Amino acid sequence: MGYISIDWAFIKLITLLFAIIFILIGAYPFLLNYYSLPKIDAGILNITIIILGFLQLLIIFKSSRPKID
């Protein structure tokens, strides 16, 4: 029962890549120029995108392979 199917590993890998892309898209304006942060509205949007990326990472690491009976 300790095996990981290739399909499940592929799903986790793709989800991990999307989470990393979300985090990088959200962090891009902050990485571009640290001293000229975006306006409040854009900053809230970017922080929300970063938080969603981290939530997706948390879901990936907490999820387990579904059991098929």
C-alpha positions as CSV (number, residue, x, y, z in Angstrom):
1,M,0.0,0.0,0.0
2,G,3.0,2.3,0.2
3,Y,3.3,2.8,-3.6
4,I,2.5,6.0,-5.5
5,S,0.9,5.5,-8.9
6,I,2.4,7.4,-11.8
7,D,-0.9,9.1,-12.5
8,W,-1.1,10.4,-8.9
9,A,2.5,11.6,-9.0
10,F,1.9,13.4,-12.3
11,I,-1.2,15.2,-10.9
12,K,0.8,16.3,-7.8
13,L,3.7,17.4,-10.0
14,I,1.5,19.5,-12.3
15,T,-0.3,21.0,-9.2
16,L,3.0,21.8,-7.7
17,L,4.2,23.6,-10.8
18,F,1.0,25.6,-10.9
19,A,1.4,26.6,-7.3
20,I,5.0,27.8,-8.0
21,I,3.8,29.7,-11.0
22,F,1.1,31.4,-8.9
23,I,3.6,32.4,-6.3
24,L,6.0,33.8,-8.8
25,I,3.3,35.7,-10.7
26,G,2.2,37.3,-7.4
27,A,5.7,38.0,-6.3
28,Y,6.9,39.4,-9.6
29,P,6.2,43.1,-8.9
30,F,7.9,42.8,-5.5
31,L,10.9,41.1,-7.0
32,L,11.1,43.6,-9.9
33,N,11.7,46.6,-7.8
34,Y,11.6,46.3,-4.0
35,Y,11.4,50.1,-3.3
36,S,8.6,50.9,-5.7
37,L,5.9,48.5,-4.5
38,P,2.6,48.5,-6.5
39,K,-0.4,50.6,-5.3
40,I,-2.6,49.3,-2.6
41,D,-5.2,47.6,-4.8
42,A,-2.5,45.9,-7.0
43,G,-0.6,45.0,-3.9
44,I,-3.6,43.3,-2.3
45,L,-4.2,41.4,-5.5
46,N,-0.6,40.2,-5.6
47,I,-0.6,39.2,-2.0
48,T,-3.8,37.3,-2.5
49,I,-2.3,35.4,-5.5
50,I,0.8,34.6,-3.3
51,I,-1.5,33.3,-0.5
52,L,-3.5,31.2,-3.0
53,G,-0.2,29.7,-4.2
54,F,0.8,28.8,-0.7
55,L,-2.6,27.3,0.0
56,Q,-2.3,25.2,-3.1
57,L,1.1,24.0,-1.8
58,L,-0.4,23.1,1.5
59,I,-3.2,21.1,-0.1
60,I,-0.7,19.3,-2.3
61,F,1.4,18.2,0.7
62,K,-1.6,17.3,2.9
63,S,-3.5,15.3,0.2
64,S,-3.0,11.6,-0.1
65,R,-3.7,9.1,-2.9
66,P,-7.4,8.2,-3.1
67,K,-8.1,4.7,-2.1
68,I,-9.9,2.6,-4.7
69,D,-11.8,-0.4,-3.4
